[in-house]
Amino acid sequence: MSASEQELQEFRAEVSAWMQENNPADPGFLLPQTFMEVSDDQQLEFLREWQHKVWAAGYLGMAWPREYGGGGVDAKFQSIVDREMRRHAVPICFNVIGLGWAGPLINDIGSEEEKAKYLKGILTAEDIWCQGFSEPDNGSDLGNAQTRAVRDGDEYVLNGQKIWTTMGNFAKYMILLARTNTETARKYDGLSYFLSPMHVPGIDTRPIRKITGEFGFTETFFTDARIPADCLMGEEGQGWRIAMQTLQYERGAEAGNAGGLAMVRVTIDDMIEQLADVTRDGEPVLRDPIMRDQLVQAIMEEKALAIGDKRAHIGPLTTDYPGSLPLSRKLRASEMTRHMRKLAINLQGAAGGLYVGDDEVRQGGFWQRAYFNSFSATIGGGTSQVQANIVGEHVLGLPK
Ligand SMILES: Cc1cc2nc3c(=O)[nH]c(=O)nc-3n(C[C@H](O)[C@H](O)[C@H](O)COP(=O)(O)OP(=O)(O)OC[C@H]3O[C@@H](n4cnc5c(N)ncnc54)[C@H](O)[C@@H]3O)c2cc1C
């Protein structure tokens, strides 16, 4: 039975009160703005505790099955929680690769054993997940991945290197794409998909520093690392299909994630409010006609994105180009976010060049950090150019 409007409203009020009461105080150290900048144990433990608390209150994985730690209720409830989280500006639920990609994948196509083994730990934040797809020479060209997985009795032996592994140094498990066969006619058919443990001899990680000065991802090396053969998901040779399904969750084309905020959300309204007192030549910069023109443009883009999200759920409004909205969302949203944050820097004039740690920087350098961080989403999960190719080929039917 679906929830009544009144039930949903009562639930919203309950969640709002909970968020108000439980939103943690400023911890006194820099918190990551997205799940891709968790740099040290202090941040990790803070975020782990927060995610666990949200789950224990029943506000995470609400639509996941009860027997695996979820709430077993309509996804509408989770949407309400997510909106309230945004409204109350609470910290992120950082275990995103588990919550948003590995978890939904296991829920959808995993065996009963896999569901029982992995799902609850994702929600409680006990088990952190990472993703081993990209390699130094094979990022966009993922189908060419060369990390080897060779069957040896009841185990697979892993050799090779992955890179840009978000939270690789903290993760207990990895969704791993590796080559089990080098002889296939199509390169894609030699790939297999593993739910691999990270804490085994022969798997080593080395953190990489980002443009923001923070860490957040690693190089990951496999040297004769042995993992149990039952870590294989599906059959050998099905890796490409399963990886593409994973990317659909990652790029937001499929719903079904467990909820929670993956990154700090700021809107153009927030930006206008926070930068309203910036002046240039004694006048508020927000009165500058060129700046106003740019702001209006950005507001239109932000609105278009929100309207597009609503439209995507209304079949008759999407018949001309089915799939166009979900398939183009990552491209539009990540570019819009980057554009908006750049605008926030421009509004600050010369002070936009300051950074975290400078005495004079506004809001501790929030916008500068946000701008640098915004490049992440235009690259991770497929670059904007690759996303544009996908829209061109799969939506508009253009030649390769
Ligand atoms: C913050 C962050 C976190 C990440 N986290 C993870 C993670 O957890 N796990 C993981 O596996 N990977 C992760 N990645 C890696 C990410 O998926 C890759 O960086 C991305 O797929 C691009 O691959 P590449 O870096 O090898 O660039 P390349 O593929 O070498 O691309 C270089 C340039 O060429 C362009 N290009 C390439 N091919 C085409 C084409 N066919 N048409 C047009 N232009 C093209 C690209 O757009 C880009 O501008 C992360 C990346 C970032 C930035």
PDBQT file of the ligand as one rigid body, heavy atoms in Angstrom, charges set to zero:
ROOT
HETATM    1  C1  LIG A 501      38.068  12.722  -8.375  1.00  0.00    +0.000 C 
HETATM    2  C2  LIG A 501      38.127  11.467  -9.175  1.00  0.00    +0.000 A 
HETATM    3  C3  LIG A 501      37.782  10.270  -8.595  1.00  0.00    +0.000 A 
HETATM    4  C4  LIG A 501      37.873   9.086  -9.325  1.00  0.00    +0.000 A 
HETATM    5  N1  LIG A 501      37.570   7.914  -8.708  1.00  0.00    +0.000 NA
HETATM    6  C5  LIG A 501      37.722   6.754  -9.386  1.00  0.00    +0.000 A 
HETATM    7  C6  LIG A 501      37.484   5.507  -8.728  1.00  0.00    +0.000 A 
HETATM    8  O1  LIG A 501      37.124   5.454  -7.562  1.00  0.00    +0.000 OA
HETATM    9  N2  LIG A 501      37.697   4.369  -9.417  1.00  0.00    +0.000 N 
HETATM   10  C7  LIG A 501      38.082   4.373 -10.724  1.00  0.00    +0.000 A 
HETATM   11  O2  LIG A 501      38.214   3.304 -11.310  1.00  0.00    +0.000 OA
HETATM   12  N3  LIG A 501      38.333   5.545 -11.388  1.00  0.00    +0.000 NA
HETATM   13  C8  LIG A 501      38.160   6.726 -10.740  1.00  0.00    +0.000 A 
HETATM   14  N4  LIG A 501      38.415   7.917 -11.371  1.00  0.00    +0.000 N 
HETATM   15  C9  LIG A 501      38.968   7.875 -12.717  1.00  0.00    +0.000 C 
HETATM   16  C10 LIG A 501      38.053   8.358 -13.813  1.00  0.00    +0.000 C 
HETATM   17  O3  LIG A 501      37.021   7.414 -14.054  1.00  0.00    +0.000 OA
HETATM   18  C11 LIG A 501      38.933   8.568 -15.061  1.00  0.00    +0.000 C 
HETATM   19  O4  LIG A 501      39.815   9.630 -14.766  1.00  0.00    +0.000 OA
HETATM   20  C12 LIG A 501      38.121   8.911 -16.277  1.00  0.00    +0.000 C 
HETATM   21  O5  LIG A 501      37.361   7.809 -16.699  1.00  0.00    +0.000 OA
HETATM   22  C13 LIG A 501      39.022   9.386 -17.449  1.00  0.00    +0.000 C 
HETATM   23  O6  LIG A 501      40.038   8.493 -17.683  1.00  0.00    +0.000 OA
HETATM   24  P1  LIG A 501      41.555   9.003 -17.762  1.00  0.00    +0.000 P 
HETATM   25  O7  LIG A 501      41.857   9.783 -16.531  1.00  0.00    +0.000 OA
HETATM   26  O8  LIG A 501      42.421   7.837 -18.059  1.00  0.00    +0.000 OA
HETATM   27  O9  LIG A 501      41.605  10.034 -18.972  1.00  0.00    +0.000 OA
HETATM   28  P2  LIG A 501      41.745   9.659 -20.509  1.00  0.00    +0.000 P 
HETATM   29  O10 LIG A 501      40.818   8.569 -20.858  1.00  0.00    +0.000 OA
HETATM   30  O11 LIG A 501      43.206   9.477 -20.810  1.00  0.00    +0.000 OA
HETATM   31  O12 LIG A 501      41.237  10.986 -21.174  1.00  0.00    +0.000 OA
HETATM   32  C14 LIG A 501      42.091  12.131 -21.380  1.00  0.00    +0.000 C 
HETATM   33  C15 LIG A 501      41.303  13.184 -22.148  1.00  0.00    +0.000 C 
HETATM   34  O13 LIG A 501      40.894  12.645 -23.427  1.00  0.00    +0.000 OA
HETATM   35  C16 LIG A 501      39.488  12.753 -23.592  1.00  0.00    +0.000 C 
HETATM   36  N5  LIG A 501      38.970  11.582 -24.292  1.00  0.00    +0.000 N 
HETATM   37  C17 LIG A 501      39.303  10.285 -24.061  1.00  0.00    +0.000 A 
HETATM   38  N6  LIG A 501      38.595   9.481 -24.880  1.00  0.00    +0.000 NA
HETATM   39  C18 LIG A 501      37.803  10.269 -25.632  1.00  0.00    +0.000 A 
HETATM   40  C19 LIG A 501      36.841  10.027 -26.657  1.00  0.00    +0.000 A 
HETATM   41  N7  LIG A 501      36.540   8.796 -27.057  1.00  0.00    +0.000 N 
HETATM   42  N8  LIG A 501      36.211  11.096 -27.206  1.00  0.00    +0.000 NA
HETATM   43  C20 LIG A 501      36.496  12.369 -26.794  1.00  0.00    +0.000 A 
HETATM   44  N9  LIG A 501      37.404  12.657 -25.838  1.00  0.00    +0.000 NA
HETATM   45  C21 LIG A 501      38.040  11.628 -25.255  1.00  0.00    +0.000 A 
HETATM   46  C22 LIG A 501      38.927  12.807 -22.185  1.00  0.00    +0.000 C 
HETATM   47  O14 LIG A 501      37.681  13.469 -22.165  1.00  0.00    +0.000 OA
HETATM   48  C23 LIG A 501      39.999  13.588 -21.448  1.00  0.00    +0.000 C 
HETATM   49  O15 LIG A 501      39.815  14.973 -21.616  1.00  0.00    +0.000 OA
HETATM   50  C24 LIG A 501      38.316   9.116 -10.679  1.00  0.00    +0.000 A 
HETATM   51  C25 LIG A 501      38.641  10.340 -11.262  1.00  0.00    +0.000 A 
HETATM   52  C26 LIG A 501      38.551  11.501 -10.528  1.00  0.00    +0.000 A 
HETATM   53  C27 LIG A 501      38.917  12.794 -11.188  1.00  0.00    +0.000 C 
ENDROOT
TORSDOF 0
